[in-house]
Amino acid sequence: MTAPLRVGVVGLGWAGQQHLAAYDSHPDTEIVALAGLEDAPREKLATKYAIEHAVAGWNDLLKVEGLDAVSVCVPTFLHAPIAIAALKRGAHVLSEKPMALNGPEAARMVRAARKADRVLDVAFNHRQRGDIQKLKALIDEGRLGRPYYAKAWWLRRTGIPTVGSWFTRAELAGGGPLVDIGVHVLDYSLFLLGNPEVVAVSASTYDLLATAGFGSNASYSGKTGAADGDAPHFDVEDLASVFMRLADGGTLLVEASWAAHRRDGDEFGITLYGTDGGAELIVDDYAPKGDLQVFGDDGGQAVATRVPVKRGRAHKAVIEQFVDKIRAGDWRRYDGSGAAALARVVDACYLSAAEQREVRLNP
Ligand SMILES: NC(=O)c1ccc[n+]([C@@H]2O[C@H](COP(=O)([O-])OP(=O)(O)OC[C@H]3O[C@@H](n4cnc5c(N)ncnc54)[C@H](O)[C@@H]3O)[C@@H](O)[C@H]2O)c1
């Protein structure tokens, strides 16, 4: 019998708590260390999960002997420093999304994983949703023929995770809704489309509502999401829209907003058109099951079919796959380069918006 993997989790917020619960229910992991700056929640979580080492700073967590793996669930500017330090100490790393502040940082993480010969993975839990997995199965069965056009979105009316928190500072977050929630959309869309390379992007970003005082919402901010005083800082976008050209000739449109004059709530989804059919998935307010429809044609008549979907396993599936990758042993295959490619696409979007032109990737 192999001993369970000894894991450490950095971060006590929503993300950290998903990782803790998933490791706790996994038969092949033992949570031995936890780090986070808030004393009371740290002690409470350490007691709940019987964690031996509970410390404030991530540096102290990495000093714990014999850690096999570390989950990085902290504000984005800390992903690369913690991941690289953990890899150097010989731990496998699962980072929360977005992978890093930008493409060059993500590339440094990939290089560190290769050098250390350890797994580097990034938590994209939305592609693990039951409705996304069902849609992927339908596409793989050929129900849509060849998908060539997709429009995907994650839109909030008033969902800025508090103006003045780390989320609204480019140097701490890397950007606004595009890199925060749009990166989930980018990940599940490319997954559904069969992972074509993005060859060019043309983007617009706006900050008109946030800078006019509209859209801040404390219920979206985490433990470290407090505003920073009387004149809170905001130097990211509140809305982004991107047109992407794909290597297989397809097109993907992505929209992401934290603030927009639209119907209330939080909605994400995707519409896909293929040569033999189409599909649409709409998820309202994080419902565990979205509304999935498939469209076709029967002798000239439009056919719309509602497809039943299961609830997904989200972070539990992410952690299971991370453990499977570690146990598989062929660690060089899992160096985070897929997620780093998404970081490069996001960088290209911000460049395109800043310079108001199409930006080509991998020219
Ligand atoms: N996958 C998802 O759906 C999802 C959802 C929410 C957040 N996230 C991501 O997870 C990350 C964290 O988000 P959150 O909402 O949980 O944040 P949060 O603000 O609620 O929690 C952040 C945690 O990081 C800890 N931290 C900060 N500096 C630290 C340090 N120096 N040493 C140790 N701990 C430190 C804080 O103490 C806090 O416990 C972000 O990158 C975010 O994008 C992902």
The ligand as a MOL file (V3000), in Angstrom:
LIG
                    3D

  0  0  0     0  0            999 V3000
M  V30 BEGIN CTAB
M  V30 COUNTS 44 48 0 0 0
M  V30 BEGIN ATOM
M  V30 1 N -12.0580 28.2660 -9.4830 0
M  V30 2 C -12.9750 29.1380 -9.1330 0
M  V30 3 O -14.1420 29.0610 -9.5300 0
M  V30 4 C -12.5780 30.2650 -8.2150 0
M  V30 5 C -13.5460 30.9480 -7.4480 0
M  V30 6 C -13.1210 31.9600 -6.5720 0
M  V30 7 C -11.7730 32.3080 -6.5330 0
M  V30 8 N -10.8730 31.6500 -7.3260 0 CHG=1
M  V30 9 C -9.4540 32.0150 -7.3160 0
M  V30 10 O -8.8760 31.5990 -6.0790 0
M  V30 11 C -7.9260 32.5600 -5.6330 0
M  V30 12 C -8.3450 33.0350 -4.2460 0
M  V30 13 O -9.6390 33.5890 -4.3230 0
M  V30 14 P -10.5980 33.6560 -3.0450 0
M  V30 15 O -11.8670 34.2670 -3.5220 0
M  V30 16 O -10.6260 32.3630 -2.3190 0 CHG=-1
M  V30 17 O -9.7660 34.7410 -2.2040 0
M  V30 18 P -9.9330 35.2280 -0.7310 0
M  V30 19 O -9.5440 36.6540 -0.7190 0
M  V30 20 O -11.2680 34.8400 -0.1520 0
M  V30 21 O -8.8570 34.3600 0.0740 0
M  V30 22 C -7.5110 34.5200 -0.1810 0
M  V30 23 C -6.7290 33.8210 0.9160 0
M  V30 24 O -5.3420 33.9890 0.6180 0
M  V30 25 C -4.6760 34.1910 1.8510 0
M  V30 26 N -3.3870 34.8460 1.6950 0
M  V30 27 C -3.1450 36.0750 1.1710 0
M  V30 28 N -1.8250 36.3590 1.2990 0
M  V30 29 C -1.2590 35.2710 1.8970 0
M  V30 30 C 0.0650 34.9590 2.3180 0
M  V30 31 N 1.0780 35.8140 2.1380 0
M  V30 32 N 0.2900 33.7600 2.9200 0
M  V30 33 C -0.7270 32.8970 3.1260 0
M  V30 34 N -1.9900 33.1440 2.7520 0
M  V30 35 C -2.2500 34.3200 2.1660 0
M  V30 36 C -5.6370 35.0580 2.6410 0
M  V30 37 O -5.2660 35.0240 4.0120 0
M  V30 38 C -6.9680 34.4130 2.3190 0
M  V30 39 O -7.2490 33.3800 3.2330 0
M  V30 40 C -7.9100 33.6790 -6.6890 0
M  V30 41 O -6.8590 33.4620 -7.5840 0
M  V30 42 C -9.2350 33.5100 -7.4170 0
M  V30 43 O -9.1560 33.9120 -8.7740 0
M  V30 44 C -11.2580 30.6370 -8.1270 0
M  V30 END ATOM
M  V30 BEGIN BOND
M  V30 1 1 1 2
M  V30 2 2 2 3
M  V30 3 1 2 4
M  V30 4 1 4 5
M  V30 5 2 4 44
M  V30 6 2 5 6
M  V30 7 1 6 7
M  V30 8 2 7 8
M  V30 9 1 8 9
M  V30 10 1 8 44
M  V30 11 1 9 10
M  V30 12 1 9 42
M  V30 13 1 10 11
M  V30 14 1 11 12
M  V30 15 1 11 40
M  V30 16 1 12 13
M  V30 17 1 13 14
M  V30 18 2 14 15
M  V30 19 1 14 16
M  V30 20 1 14 17
M  V30 21 1 17 18
M  V30 22 2 18 19
M  V30 23 1 18 20
M  V30 24 1 18 21
M  V30 25 1 21 22
M  V30 26 1 22 23
M  V30 27 1 23 24
M  V30 28 1 23 38
M  V30 29 1 24 25
M  V30 30 1 25 26
M  V30 31 1 25 36
M  V30 32 1 26 27
M  V30 33 1 26 35
M  V30 34 2 27 28
M  V30 35 1 28 29
M  V30 36 1 29 30
M  V30 37 2 29 35
M  V30 38 1 30 31
M  V30 39 2 30 32
M  V30 40 1 32 33
M  V30 41 2 33 34
M  V30 42 1 34 35
M  V30 43 1 36 37
M  V30 44 1 36 38
M  V30 45 1 38 39
M  V30 46 1 40 41
M  V30 47 1 40 42
M  V30 48 1 42 43
M  V30 END BOND
M  V30 END CTAB
M  END
